[in-house]
Amino acid sequence: MIRFAGVFGGRITPTKAAHFLAGAAAFVLLAFSMTQLGKGVYIKAKAEVAQVMLERAWGETLAGADAAKPWPWADMWPVAKIEAPRLGQSAIVLAGASGEAMAFGPGLMAGTPPPGERGMAVIAAHRDTHFRFLQDIEQGDEIRITNADGTTHVFRVTAMAIVDADRSGIDPYGPGRHIALVTCYPFGALSQGPLRYVVFGEAV
């Protein structure tokens, strides 16, 4: 017989002990799942609230403000707005693609040109928030990007690819005017791996 002193206050059979252990394991698994779910809900809520404040900063940017911060202590500011009309999606794009910036919106990667200029503008965002819609993008879709100076550029989706983060093949200094929208892959995964999902677009 197995004794669980202080828990059951007596003896139980091996069958009951097995049931208890199975129940305990299920409880631990449920608790872990709820914690992960809670984190996901918090991240999504933070991203949505931030977009409201970023929209206000974006309005100030279009009115001529330089590096309009969404809140006083922010170390990022809006540089563009991206829209996917067919899917009804839009988001404010921030300067830089650091973890701090991407917690609140897509980021234009440093060292890549502004959308619409010669080369390939690279915009990155999280797969479970602002770039979740990339899984529904189709070849031929239209992507609209408005820069801080108010000019709007239209891009046509030409391809989608799954690449290794260290070997993406993206050249920001190539010919033509292109965009690459990048997010982690696969969609729905709980941990970050080496793969990235890239949507390529060419200026119309």
C-alpha positions as CSV (number, residue, x, y, z in Angstrom):
1,M,0.0,0.0,0.0
2,I,1.1,3.6,-0.7
3,R,0.8,6.2,2.0
4,F,0.3,9.9,1.3
5,A,0.7,11.3,4.8
6,G,-1.0,14.6,5.4
7,V,-2.9,14.4,2.1
8,F,-5.3,11.5,2.6
9,G,-4.7,10.8,6.2
10,G,-4.8,7.0,5.6
11,R,-4.1,4.3,3.1
12,I,-5.2,4.0,-0.4
13,T,-4.9,1.4,-3.1
14,P,-2.4,1.6,-6.0
15,T,-5.3,2.2,-8.3
16,K,-6.5,5.2,-6.4
17,A,-2.9,6.5,-6.2
18,A,-2.6,6.2,-10.0
19,H,-5.8,8.1,-10.4
20,F,-4.5,10.8,-8.1
21,L,-1.2,11.1,-9.9
22,A,-3.0,11.3,-13.3
23,G,-5.3,14.0,-11.9
24,A,-2.4,16.0,-10.5
25,A,-0.6,15.8,-13.8
26,A,-3.7,17.0,-15.6
27,F,-4.0,19.9,-13.2
28,V,-0.4,21.0,-13.7
29,L,-0.9,20.8,-17.5
30,L,-4.1,22.9,-17.2
31,A,-2.4,25.5,-15.0
32,F,0.5,25.8,-17.5
33,S,-2.0,26.1,-20.4
34,M,-4.0,28.8,-18.6
35,T,-0.8,30.7,-17.8
36,Q,0.3,30.6,-21.5
37,L,-3.2,31.6,-22.6
38,G,-3.2,34.5,-20.1
39,K,0.1,35.7,-21.4
40,G,-1.3,35.5,-25.0
41,V,-4.4,37.5,-24.0
42,Y,-2.3,40.1,-22.2
43,I,0.0,40.6,-25.3
44,K,-2.9,40.9,-27.6
45,A,-4.7,43.4,-25.4
46,K,-1.6,45.5,-25.0
47,A,-1.1,45.5,-28.8
48,E,-4.7,46.6,-29.4
49,V,-4.6,49.4,-26.8
50,A,-1.2,50.6,-28.1
51,Q,-2.6,50.8,-31.7
52,V,-5.2,53.4,-30.4
53,M,-2.4,55.6,-29.0
54,L,-0.3,55.0,-32.1
55,E,-3.1,56.1,-34.3
56,R,-3.1,59.4,-32.5
57,A,0.7,59.7,-32.9
58,W,0.2,58.8,-36.5
59,G,-2.2,61.7,-37.0
60,E,0.3,64.1,-35.5
61,T,3.0,62.7,-37.8
62,L,0.9,63.3,-40.9
63,A,0.3,66.8,-39.6
64,G,4.0,67.4,-39.7
65,A,5.3,66.4,-36.2
66,D,8.7,64.9,-36.2
67,A,9.1,61.5,-34.4
68,A,5.7,61.9,-32.6
69,K,5.8,59.5,-29.7
70,P,2.6,57.7,-28.7
71,W,3.4,58.1,-25.0
72,P,6.1,60.3,-23.3
73,W,8.5,57.5,-22.4
74,A,8.3,55.7,-25.7
75,D,11.5,55.1,-27.7
76,M,9.7,54.5,-30.9
77,W,7.5,56.5,-33.3
78,P,5.3,55.9,-36.3
79,V,6.9,55.9,-39.8
80,A,4.1,54.4,-41.9
81,K,0.7,52.8,-42.0
82,I,0.2,49.4,-43.7
83,E,-3.2,48.2,-45.0
84,A,-4.4,45.0,-46.5
85,P,-7.7,46.1,-48.1
86,R,-9.1,42.6,-49.0
87,L,-8.7,41.4,-45.5
88,G,-9.7,44.6,-43.8
89,Q,-6.5,44.8,-41.8
90,S,-4.3,47.8,-41.0
91,A,-1.6,48.8,-38.5
92,I,0.8,51.6,-37.7
93,V,4.4,50.8,-38.5
94,L,7.1,51.9,-36.1
95,A,10.7,52.9,-36.6
96,G,12.9,49.9,-36.0
97,A,12.1,46.2,-35.4
98,S,13.4,45.8,-31.9
99,G,11.5,43.6,-29.4
100,E,10.4,46.8,-27.6
101,A,8.8,48.2,-30.8
102,M,7.3,45.0,-32.0
103,A,5.4,44.6,-28.7
104,F,3.2,47.4,-29.9
105,G,3.2,47.1,-33.7
106,P,5.0,46.2,-36.9
107,G,8.5,47.6,-37.3
108,L,10.4,48.9,-40.3
109,M,13.8,47.2,-40.0
110,A,16.8,49.5,-39.7
111,G,19.0,49.5,-42.7
112,T,16.1,49.0,-45.2
113,P,14.6,51.8,-47.3
114,P,11.3,53.4,-46.6
115,P,8.4,51.7,-48.5
116,G,8.2,52.9,-52.1
117,E,11.9,53.8,-52.5
118,R,14.4,51.8,-54.5
119,G,15.3,48.5,-52.8
120,M,13.3,46.3,-50.4
121,A,11.6,47.7,-47.3
122,V,11.4,45.0,-44.6
123,I,8.6,45.2,-42.1
124,A,8.4,42.6,-39.3
125,A,5.7,41.9,-36.7
126,H,4.5,39.1,-34.4
127,R,2.5,36.2,-35.9
128,D,-0.1,36.3,-33.1
129,T,-0.9,40.0,-33.3
130,H,-0.4,42.5,-36.1
131,F,0.8,40.1,-38.8
132,R,-1.5,37.2,-38.0
133,F,-3.4,38.2,-41.2
134,L,-0.3,37.2,-43.3
135,Q,-1.5,33.5,-43.1
136,D,-4.5,34.6,-45.2
137,I,-2.7,36.7,-47.8
138,E,-2.9,35.5,-51.3
139,Q,-0.7,36.1,-54.4
140,G,-2.1,39.1,-56.2
141,D,-3.4,40.8,-53.0
142,E,-2.9,44.6,-52.7
143,I,-0.9,46.0,-49.9
144,R,-1.0,49.8,-49.3
145,I,1.6,51.6,-47.3
146,T,1.4,55.3,-46.4
147,N,4.7,57.0,-45.4
148,A,5.2,59.7,-42.8
149,D,5.2,62.3,-45.6
150,G,1.6,61.3,-46.6
151,T,2.6,59.5,-49.8
152,T,0.8,56.2,-50.4
153,H,2.5,53.3,-52.3
154,V,0.6,50.3,-53.6
155,F,2.3,46.9,-53.7
156,R,1.1,43.7,-55.3
157,V,1.9,40.4,-53.5
158,T,4.1,38.4,-55.8
159,A,5.1,35.4,-53.6
160,M,5.1,33.9,-50.1
161,A,8.0,31.8,-48.7
162,I,9.2,30.0,-45.6
163,V,12.8,30.8,-44.9
164,D,15.4,30.3,-42.2
165,A,15.9,33.5,-40.1
166,D,19.7,33.4,-40.8
167,R,19.4,32.7,-44.5
168,S,16.4,34.7,-45.7
169,G,17.9,35.7,-49.0
170,I,16.3,39.2,-48.6
171,D,18.4,41.9,-50.3
172,P,17.3,45.4,-49.2
173,Y,19.5,47.0,-51.8
174,G,18.3,45.1,-54.9
175,P,16.7,46.7,-58.0
176,G,13.1,47.8,-58.2
177,R,10.8,48.8,-55.4
178,H,9.7,46.0,-53.2
179,I,8.5,45.1,-49.7
180,A,9.0,42.0,-47.5
181,L,6.6,41.4,-44.7
182,V,8.1,39.0,-42.2
183,T,6.8,37.1,-39.2
184,C,7.6,33.9,-37.2
185,Y,6.5,30.5,-38.5
186,P,4.5,28.3,-38.1
187,F,1.4,30.3,-37.1
188,G,-0.1,29.3,-33.8
189,A,3.2,27.9,-32.3
190,L,3.9,28.7,-28.7
191,S,7.6,29.0,-29.0
192,Q,9.9,30.8,-31.4
193,G,11.9,28.8,-33.9
194,P,14.3,29.5,-36.7
195,L,11.7,29.7,-39.5
196,R,10.1,32.9,-40.9
197,Y,7.1,33.5,-43.1
198,V,7.8,36.2,-45.7
199,V,5.3,37.9,-48.0
200,F,6.9,39.6,-50.9
201,G,5.4,42.5,-52.8
202,E,6.3,44.7,-55.8
203,A,5.3,48.3,-56.3
204,V,2.5,48.8,-58.7
